[in-house]
Amino acid sequence: MRNFFFPGRSPVYAAQAAAATSHPMSTLVALEMLRSGGNAIDAGIAAVAVQCVVDPMMTGVGGDCFALYAPKGRATPIALNGSGRSPAAAEAAWYRERKISITQHSPHAVMVPGAIGAWAQLVKDHGTRSLGEILQPAIKLAEEGYIVQSRVAWDWARNAGIAARDPDTAKSFLVDGKAPVAGSRMRNPQLAATLRLVAEKGVAGFYQGAVAEDIVKKLRSIGGLHTLDDFASAQSEYVTPVSTDYRGYQVYECPPNGQGLAALMMFNVLSGYDIGNMSDVDRIHIFAEASKQVYLHRDALFGDPTQVEVPVEYLLSAEWRDQASRHIDPNRAKPPVLFPARPHKDTIYLCVVDRDGNSLSLINSLFEAFGSGILAPGSGVMLNNRGFTFNTEQGHPNCVAPRKRPMNTIIPGMLMRDGEAVAPFGVMGGHYQSMGHVELLTGIIDRGLDVQEALDVPRSFGHDDVLDLEQSISPVIEAELQKRGHKISRPIVPLGSGQIIWRDRATGSLIAGSDCRKDGSAAGF
């Protein structure tokens, strides 16, 4: 329990249902849906649609979606991959011959958006309300306007330069050339009209007709390879989740092309350490060294499993775990592992547990802030830049290819025990997310923190040749880590943000938390 003399948040306890998101309006909409009798899917899709309107840097209908859904009574969660694919014309040789790089703000980084297809699939198969009803709160906010929150305004101001790159984006997302301030009202009537089409026509309202034509026209006008056929063929896919045991719990993740497998690999390595009795310095050091081994293999081996072979069984094996563990020196940082230098990216995560005990873990993203920065003007759709993780290296598992999904950083998580869902959870923050899952769950399971404390504690992330330490980590700890050979970085942006809803098996209560690093909240009844 936190010390009430100091600033902080308490976890939210609820008897029947709970929701946790990174935006207050999304949480409110989810709770309203739950109160009116909707289930976890209804509430989660209503909330994510709202967030695509009110937090346009972090997510959008032009992005990707992954979900883990654990219906009450089911021993393993259902996994849905709603990540987008490259155009059919995206041949690696085409890029190499023309010496074209897949840069972060180019049309070549834009994948066919998968989010709308994923939402519709989840609602059709597991929801209790129509997609049209579920989208009404988002439509109303886009049309009538919403109030900009504090963290949203801060992110908007930091990324105003991205919006300014594209005249259509600037027109919709800047006010007199500047980002809106907290407390101001913003509207997106074009997006409202697009959501209304989806509400009326389902996926056809997005992937066929006027919306798809608007997106393709914009991308083709700036050199993109996208066609209407690419959009018409888009579809989400149910996949088999991957899992590992950690201290008697089963941690479930979506399989590659997502990076959830990397989190499981870290859990396997860390299972050999007494995390709960470590000092802060020892724990941060071990986490950093484990992440080096895991992220090396992620970057070398992860890709779209429908087009390349990802050795999942080997990477989750005791053999791989033992090899990685032997590379970790508890007292000294080893030479840094070189992997592609890519900054942390932007995403939203939410979770919902309904009165029947169904649990949803859902994540939605444009990848970077404002994604590619490219807006389709007639539809108001901000487009992702997920293809920025592709390369053109022949033979690499993440080499661009026709209708291929790039390695994706967004990962929902689900914690199970004895065949029952214990907690839907997730941590945003691009490449940090696998490490974030580890920091969150080890905080609860190994260190005895409550869900809110585990979200709020200072974070670290060993990547490239540096060790990121959040500003709240003391200079004394920094000095000790430097003595062990770590090159320290102090990022100006917090490392990710997360949500979790934990079911207390002893009392049956739900315990929900939402990260202090965002504007969001947890609520329940």
C-alpha positions in Angstrom: 0.0 0.0 0.0 1.3 3.5 -0.9 2.2 6.1 1.7 -0.7 8.6 1.7 1.6 11.4 2.8 3.1 11.5 -0.7 1.6 12.1 -4.1 0.5 9.1 -6.0 -2.4 7.0 -7.2 -4.2 4.2 -5.4 -5.3 1.1 -7.2 -9.0 0.9 -8.0 -11.0 -1.9 -6.4 -14.2 -3.1 -8.0 -16.6 -6.0 -7.4 -18.1 -6.6 -10.9 -16.3 -5.0 -13.8 -13.4 -2.6 -14.5 -11.6 -0.8 -17.3 -8.2 0.9 -17.5 -7.0 3.1 -20.4 -4.5 5.9 -20.9 -7.2 8.5 -21.6 -10.0 9.6 -19.2 -12.7 9.7 -21.9 -11.8 6.2 -23.1 -12.2 4.9 -19.6 -15.5 6.7 -19.1 -16.9 5.3 -22.4 -15.8 1.7 -21.5 -17.4 2.0 -18.1 -20.6 3.3 -19.6 -20.7 0.4 -22.0 -20.1 -2.1 -19.2 -22.8 -0.4 -17.0 -25.3 -0.7 -19.8 -24.8 -4.4 -20.1 -22.1 -4.6 -22.7 -19.3 -7.1 -22.4 -15.5 -6.6 -22.4 -15.3 -6.7 -26.2 -18.0 -4.0 -26.6 -16.4 -1.8 -24.0 -12.9 -2.3 -25.3 -13.7 -1.5 -28.9 -15.8 1.6 -27.9 -12.9 2.8 -25.8 -10.2 2.3 -28.4 -12.3 4.0 -31.1 -12.7 7.0 -28.8 -8.9 7.1 -28.2 -8.3 7.1 -31.9 -10.2 10.4 -31.9 -8.9 12.1 -28.7 -5.3 10.9 -28.8 -4.3 11.2 -32.4 -0.5 11.1 -31.9 -0.7 7.7 -30.2 -3.2 5.8 -32.2 -5.7 5.9 -35.0 -8.0 4.0 -37.3 -5.1 4.0 -39.8 -3.0 1.8 -37.6 -2.7 -1.7 -36.3 -4.4 -3.7 -33.5 -3.6 -6.9 -31.5 -5.8 -8.5 -28.9 -5.8 -11.3 -26.3 -9.3 -12.2 -25.2 -9.9 -14.7 -22.3 -13.6 -15.6 -22.1 -14.7 -16.9 -18.7 -14.1 -20.6 -18.5 -11.6 -20.8 -21.3 -8.2 -22.2 -20.3 -6.2 -20.3 -22.9 -6.8 -16.8 -24.4 -7.9 -16.1 -27.9 -5.3 -14.2 -29.9 -6.1 -11.9 -32.8 -3.5 -10.3 -35.1 -4.8 -7.1 -36.7 -1.5 -5.8 -38.1 -1.4 -4.5 -41.6 0.4 -5.8 -44.6 2.6 -4.2 -47.3 1.3 -3.5 -50.8 1.4 -6.4 -53.3 4.0 -4.4 -55.3 6.4 -4.0 -52.4 9.3 -6.1 -53.8 12.6 -5.7 -52.0 14.4 -5.6 -55.3 12.3 -2.6 -56.4 13.6 -0.6 -53.5 17.2 -1.7 -53.9 17.2 -1.0 -57.6 16.0 2.5 -57.1 18.0 3.0 -53.9 14.8 3.9 -52.0 15.0 3.6 -48.2 11.9 2.9 -46.2 12.1 6.1 -44.1 9.8 6.9 -41.3 7.7 9.6 -43.0 7.5 8.1 -46.5 4.5 6.4 -48.1 6.6 3.2 -48.2 6.4 3.0 -44.4 2.6 2.9 -44.6 1.0 -0.6 -44.3 -2.6 -1.3 -45.1 -4.3 -0.4 -41.8 -5.4 -3.5 -39.8 -7.2 -1.9 -36.9 -10.8 -1.5 -38.3 -10.7 -5.1 -39.6 -9.6 -6.4 -36.1 -12.3 -4.4 -34.3 -15.0 -5.7 -36.6 -13.8 -9.3 -36.2 -13.8 -9.1 -32.4 -17.2 -7.6 -32.3 -18.7 -10.0 -34.8 -17.3 -13.1 -33.0 -17.4 -12.1 -29.3 -19.3 -8.9 -28.8 -22.9 -8.4 -27.8 -23.6 -5.1 -29.4 -23.4 -4.0 -33.1 -20.3 -2.3 -34.3 -22.5 0.7 -35.3 -23.7 1.1 -31.7 -20.2 0.7 -30.3 -18.7 3.4 -32.5 -21.3 6.1 -31.6 -19.3 7.8 -28.8 -16.2 8.1 -31.0 -18.4 9.5 -33.8 -19.9 12.1 -31.5 -16.5 13.3 -30.2 -15.0 13.5 -33.6 -18.0 15.5 -34.9 -18.8 17.7 -32.0 -15.3 18.1 -30.5 -13.3 16.9 -27.6 -11.1 18.6 -24.9 -7.3 18.1 -25.2 -5.8 16.6 -22.1 -2.4 17.5 -20.5 -0.2 14.6 -21.7 -1.9 14.6 -25.1 -1.1 18.4 -25.4 2.5 17.8 -24.4 2.9 15.0 -26.9 1.2 17.2 -29.6 3.6 20.1 -29.0 6.7 17.8 -29.1 5.5 16.4 -32.4 4.0 19.4 -34.1 6.9 19.4 -36.6 5.7 16.0 -37.9 2.2 17.3 -38.5 3.6 20.3 -40.3 5.3 18.1 -42.9 2.1 17.3 -44.7 -0.3 20.1 -45.6 -3.4 18.0 -45.0 -2.1 16.9 -41.6 -1.2 20.4 -40.7 -4.7 21.7 -41.7 -6.4 19.1 -39.4 -4.1 18.9 -36.5 -2.5 22.4 -36.0 -4.1 25.6 -35.0 -2.4 28.6 -36.7 0.6 26.4 -37.3 0.9 25.3 -33.6 -0.3 22.4 -31.5 -3.5 22.9 -29.5 -3.0 23.5 -25.8 -4.5 21.6 -23.0 -8.1 22.5 -22.4 -8.7 23.5 -26.0 -11.4 21.8 -28.2 -10.5 20.0 -31.4 -12.7 18.3 -34.0 -12.2 15.9 -36.9 -15.4 15.9 -39.0 -13.8 13.9 -41.8 -12.9 11.1 -39.4 -16.5 11.3 -37.9 -17.8 10.6 -41.4 -15.5 7.7 -41.9 -16.5 6.1 -38.6 -20.1 6.6 -39.6 -19.5 4.7 -42.8 -17.9 1.9 -40.8 -20.8 1.9 -38.4 -23.2 1.6 -41.3 -21.3 -0.8 -43.6 -18.8 -2.6 -41.4 -15.3 -3.3 -42.9 -16.5 -2.5 -46.4 -17.0 1.1 -45.3 -13.3 1.4 -44.7 -11.6 -1.1 -47.1 -13.8 -0.5 -50.1 -15.4 2.6 -51.6 -14.7 6.3 -50.8 -12.5 5.8 -47.8 -10.1 3.3 -49.4 -10.1 5.5 -52.6 -9.1 8.6 -50.6 -6.3 6.8 -48.8 -4.9 5.2 -52.0 -5.2 8.4 -53.9 -3.1 10.3 -51.3 -0.5 7.6 -51.0 -0.1 7.2 -54.8 0.2 11.0 -55.2 3.4 10.9 -53.1 5.0 7.7 -54.6 3.2 4.9 -52.7 2.7 1.5 -54.2 -0.7 0.9 -52.6 -3.8 -0.2 -54.7 -7.5 -0.6 -54.0 -6.9 -4.4 -54.2 -4.5 -4.2 -51.3 -7.2 -2.7 -49.2 -10.0 -5.0 -50.4 -7.8 -8.0 -49.5 -7.0 -6.9 -45.9 -8.1 -9.2 -43.1 -7.2 -9.9 -39.5 -6.2 -13.4 -38.4 -6.7 -15.5 -35.3 -3.4 -17.0 -34.2 -2.2 -19.3 -31.5 -0.8 -17.4 -28.5 2.7 -18.2 -27.2 3.3 -18.6 -23.5 5.8 -19.5 -20.7 5.5 -20.3 -17.0 6.8 -17.8 -14.5 6.7 -18.5 -10.8 3.5 -20.6 -11.2 1.8 -18.2 -13.6 1.4 -18.6 -17.3 2.2 -15.5 -19.3 0.5 -15.3 -22.7 1.5 -13.1 -25.7 0.6 -12.9 -29.3 3.2 -14.7 -31.5 5.4 -13.1 -34.1 5.2 -10.9 -36.1 4.7 -9.2 -32.8 7.6 -9.0 -30.2 5.7 -10.6 -27.4 8.0 -13.7 -27.7 10.8 -11.4 -26.6 9.1 -10.8 -23.3 8.7 -14.5 -22.7 12.3 -15.1 -23.5 13.2 -12.5 -20.8 10.9 -14.1 -18.3 12.6 -17.4 -18.9 16.1 -15.9 -18.3 15.0 -14.0 -15.2 13.3 -17.0 -13.6 16.8 -18.1 -12.5 17.3 -14.9 -10.4 15.9 -13.9 -7.0 14.4 -10.7 -8.3 12.5 -9.9 -5.1 15.7 -9.7 -3.0 17.9 -7.8 -5.4 19.0 -4.2 -4.9 17.8 -1.6 -7.4 21.3 -1.6 -9.0 21.5 -5.3 -9.3 18.0 -5.6 -10.7 18.5 -2.9 -13.3 21.8 -4.4 -14.3 20.4 -7.9 -14.8 17.4 -6.7 -16.7 19.7 -4.7 -19.0 22.0 -7.6 -19.7 19.1 -10.0 -20.3 17.5 -7.5 -22.7 20.7 -7.4 -24.8 20.5 -11.1 -25.4 16.8 -11.1 -26.1 16.7 -8.1 -28.4 19.7 -9.4 -30.5 17.7 -12.5 -31.3 14.5 -10.5 -31.9 16.1 -8.3 -34.5 17.8 -11.2 -36.2 15.0 -13.8 -36.2 11.5 -12.2 -35.8 9.3 -11.6 -38.9 6.0 -12.6 -40.5 5.6 -16.3 -39.8 3.4 -16.7 -42.9 6.5 -15.9 -45.0 9.5 -16.8 -42.9 10.3 -19.4 -40.3 10.6 -18.0 -36.7 12.2 -20.6 -34.4 9.7 -20.1 -31.5 10.2 -23.5 -29.9 14.0 -23.0 -29.8 13.8 -19.4 -28.4 11.5 -20.6 -25.6 13.7 -23.6 -24.8 15.8 -24.3 -21.8 18.8 -24.5 -24.1 18.4 -20.9 -25.4 17.6 -19.7 -21.8 20.8 -21.3 -20.5 23.0 -20.0 -23.3 21.6 -16.4 -22.7 22.2 -16.7 -19.0 25.8 -17.7 -19.4 26.4 -14.4 -21.2 25.3 -12.4 -18.3 27.9 -11.2 -15.8 26.2 -10.1 -12.6 28.9 -7.5 -11.9 29.8 -6.1 -15.3 28.1 -4.9 -18.5 29.4 -6.7 -21.5 30.2 -5.0 -24.8 26.9 -3.7 -26.3 24.9 -5.8 -28.7 24.5 -3.9 -32.0 20.9 -3.8 -33.3 19.1 -1.2 -35.5 18.9 2.1 -33.7 15.2 3.0 -33.6 13.6 5.4 -31.1 10.8 4.5 -28.8 7.4 4.7 -30.5 3.8 5.6 -29.7 0.8 3.4 -28.9 -2.2 3.1 -26.7 -3.1 0.0 -24.6 -6.3 -0.7 -22.6 -7.8 -3.6 -20.7 -11.3 -4.5 -19.6 -12.9 -7.2 -17.4 -16.7 -7.5 -17.5 -19.2 -8.7 -14.9 -19.1 -12.2 -16.4 -15.4 -12.5 -15.9 -14.4 -12.1 -19.6 -11.0 -10.3 -19.9 -9.7 -8.3 -22.9 -6.2 -7.1 -23.4 -6.0 -4.8 -26.5 -3.4 -2.5 -28.1 -3.7 -0.1 -31.0 -1.0 1.9 -32.7 0.2 4.1 -35.5 3.8 3.3 -34.4 5.4 6.7 -34.2 3.7 9.9 -33.1 1.2 10.8 -35.9 2.4 7.6 -37.6 3.8 8.5 -41.0 2.5 12.0 -40.6 0.5 11.4 -43.8 -3.2 12.2 -43.6 -5.8 11.1 -46.2 -7.7 14.4 -46.3 -11.2 13.3 -47.4 -11.5 10.6 -44.8 -9.5 12.2 -42.0 -7.4 8.9 -41.6 -3.9 9.4 -40.2 -1.7 6.7 -41.6 0.7 4.4 -39.8 4.4 4.0 -40.4 4.8 0.4 -39.2 6.7 -0.5 -42.3 9.6 1.6 -41.0 10.8 -1.6 -39.2 11.2 -3.4 -42.6 14.6 -3.5 -44.2 15.6 -4.4 -47.8 18.3 -6.9 -46.8 17.9 -10.0 -48.9 17.4 -13.1 -46.7 16.6 -11.2 -43.5 13.3 -12.4 -41.9 12.1 -8.8 -41.7 13.0 -7.9 -45.3 10.1 -6.2 -47.1 8.1 -8.4 -49.4 4.6 -8.3 -51.1 1.7 -8.4 -48.6 4.0 -9.1 -45.7 3.6 -8.0 -42.1 6.6 -6.2 -40.6 8.0 -7.1 -37.2 5.6 -5.3 -34.8 6.3 -3.9 -31.4 2.8 -3.6 -30.0 2.0 -6.5 -27.6 -1.0 -7.1 -25.3 -0.4 -9.5 -22.5 -2.6 -11.9 -20.5 -1.6 -13.6 -17.2 -3.3 -16.9 -16.4 -3.1 -19.4 -13.5 -4.8 -22.8 -13.2 -6.7 -22.2 -16.4 -8.2 -18.9 -15.3 -7.4 -15.3 -16.3 -5.6 -13.5 -13.6 -4.8 -10.2 -15.3 -5.0 -8.6 -18.8 -2.0 -6.2 -18.9 0.1 -4.2 -21.3 2.8 -1.5 -21.4 3.2 0.9 -24.3 6.5 2.3 -25.6 7.6 0.8 -28.9 10.6 -1.4 -28.5 10.5 -1.0 -24.7 7.2 -3.0 -24.5 8.8 -6.4 -24.0 10.9 -5.0 -21.2 7.9 -3.2 -19.9 5.9 -6.4 -19.5 8.8 -7.8 -17.5 9.2 -4.8 -15.2 5.4 -4.7 -14.5 4.9 -8.4 -13.7 8.1 -8.9 -11.8 7.1 -5.8 -9.7 3.9 -7.6 -8.7 5.0 -11.2 -8.5 8.6 -10.9 -7.2 8.6 -7.5 -5.4 5.2 -7.6 -3.8 4.0 -4.3 -5.2 0.4 -3.5 -5.8 -0.7 -3.0 -9.4 -0.5 0.8 -9.3 2.9 0.8 -7.6 4.2 -1.7 -10.2 3.1 0.7 -13.0 4.5 3.8 -11.3 7.9 2.7 -10.2 10.9 4.1 -12.1 11.8 2.3 -15.3 15.0 1.4 -17.1 15.7 -0.1 -20.6 19.0 -1.4 -21.9 19.1 -1.1 -25.7 21.6 -0.3 -28.4 24.7 0.6 -26.5 23.0 2.6 -23.7 21.0 2.1 -20.6 18.0 4.4 -20.3 17.1 5.5 -16.8 14.0 7.5 -16.1 14.5 10.9 -14.4 13.2 9.5 -11.1 16.1 7.1 -10.7 18.6 8.5 -8.3 22.1 9.7 -9.3 23.5 7.3 -6.7 22.1 4.3 -8.7 23.3 5.9 -11.9 26.8 6.2 -10.6 26.8 2.5 -9.5 25.6 1.4 -12.9 28.3 3.4 -14.6 30.9 1.6 -12.5 29.6 -1.6 -13.9 30.3 -0.3 -17.4 26.9 1.0 -18.5 26.6 4.1 -20.7 23.7 6.0 -19.2 21.0 8.0 -21.0 18.3 10.1 -19.3 15.4 10.3 -21.8 13.2 13.3 -21.8 10.1 11.2 -22.5 9.0 8.6 -19.9 9.5 5.0 -20.8 6.1 3.8 -21.9 2.9 3.7 -20.0 0.6 0.8 -19.0 -2.6 -0.6 -17.6 -3.5 -3.8 -15.7 -6.6 -5.3 -14.1 -5.8 -8.0 -11.5 -8.4 -10.5 -10.2 -7.7 -11.2 -6.5 -8.5 -14.9 -6.2 -8.9 -14.7 -2.4 -11.6 -12.0 -2.4 -12.9 -12.1 -6.0 -12.3 -8.3 -6.3 -10.8 -6.7 -9.4 -7.8 -4.4 -8.8 -7.2 -2.0 -11.6 -4.3 0.4 -12.3 -3.5 3.0 -14.9 0.0 4.5 -15.4 0.7 7.9 -13.9 2.8 8.8 -17.0 -0.4 9.4 -19.0 -3.7 11.2 -18.6 -5.7 8.0 -18.2 -7.5 6.3 -15.3 -8.8 3.0 -14.0 -12.5 2.7 -13.0 -14.9 0.0 -12.0 -18.1 -0.9 -10.2 
